[in-house]
């Protein structure tokens, strides 16, 4: 994941150090030496994240943060305050001014990139919600889709810990934010957790790091909890556990000894991300007229694509991002519909399952559409040509590798798809041209053997 980062710091050595670190990971970096210039650049460049020093002349970091968050144009940009290690008061003040997170000096590269990646992911989801809000308004709805995302989050949180003092401290902090905390002792059967609805899990790895990580993986594996974020509490010197946790799918970590403000910042970020993801997955059915939803597959339909793709296209041009469009067609689908004893009801079962598998292979901020009949389209935003091909192949394998269950004998059939892959060109391109090029690639896939992905040269 790459993105655009704005660094605001009045000290030239600090600017250059952060710029070098970020560029080494292929981020585009903008810099400013004071708050006024930082606000100006933020409005001109619309970065994906801002790293903001607290102590600056003219206007300090707190005032700069407040101004950015009060401006509708820049309010959605995540801000990370850069503070001194000992300045607890600065952290509280920064969060109260609207900062999304903070990192301490001297800046550790590992912690820096975890924070940046996590918050850029939030920004991508936020941006997609804004675009869908615009599309919804084009269908006659009011622009209230994002309004619900800024409301106070009153969430249910599971804490797995046996430290009585720490439990009391965490409980008081989270309840002060309006959350409900449910405490589990690590000796309790994990199955008991499934009896609760919850939005986030906090696991203390100091009790037994291997056991804690195993419990986290098991929670992630629960069918109805796959998308629930997990935070681990980990010793500040134990980077091995931090890295292992992130590798196995843990969403974030907070260092011990525990800074309660750090925990609150991470909690807010992950709960907001979950709410954005839930809105992108489910909100459409409640917020957008059923005329833009395919009633069989619950994907968006052709009408929605024709409106929303134009919005996505213009946004990508402004940001100089890439869009990859995949046209996906079920091979030999007519044989399923025409088979005696099967007919369209079995065809519908296949269509629904193919749609579900496509959704499993794309991100929440991508767009999955039933284009008509047995043809689907996936629009992958802010991506690369290489990643587009990887996702296309993932979809193809997801459908081909496991038979699709049906309600009549033989109760399972092999289904394959052919996929055409085209990438947006910034000069002289249009949504219609992109769809046509993808369709041409699909035709090549169909006429050269099927069950394959064909990409633009």
Secondary structure, DSSP 8 states (H G I E B T S, - for coil): ---EEEEE-S-HHHHHHHHHHHHTTT-EEEEESSHHHHHHHHHHH--SEEEEES--SSS-HHHHHHHHHHSTTTTTSEEEEEEETT-HHHHHHHHHTT--EEEEES--HHHHHHHHHHHHHHHHHHHHHHHHHHHHHHTT--S-TTGGGGS----EEEEE---HHHHHHHHHHHHHTT-EEEEE-TTS-GGGGGGS--SEEEEETTS-HHHHHHHHHHHHHSGGGTT-EEEEEEETT-HHHHHHHHHTT--EEEEETT-HHHHHHHHHHHHHHHHHHHIIIIIHHHHS-GGGB-TTT-SB-HHHHHHHHHHHHHHHHHHT--EEEEEEEETTHHHHHHSTTTHHHHHHHHHHHHHHHHHHHS-TTSEEEEEETTEEEEEEES--HHHHHHHHHHHHHHHHSS-EE-SSTTSEE---EEEEEEE--SSS--HHHHHHHHHHHHHHHHHTTSSSEEE--
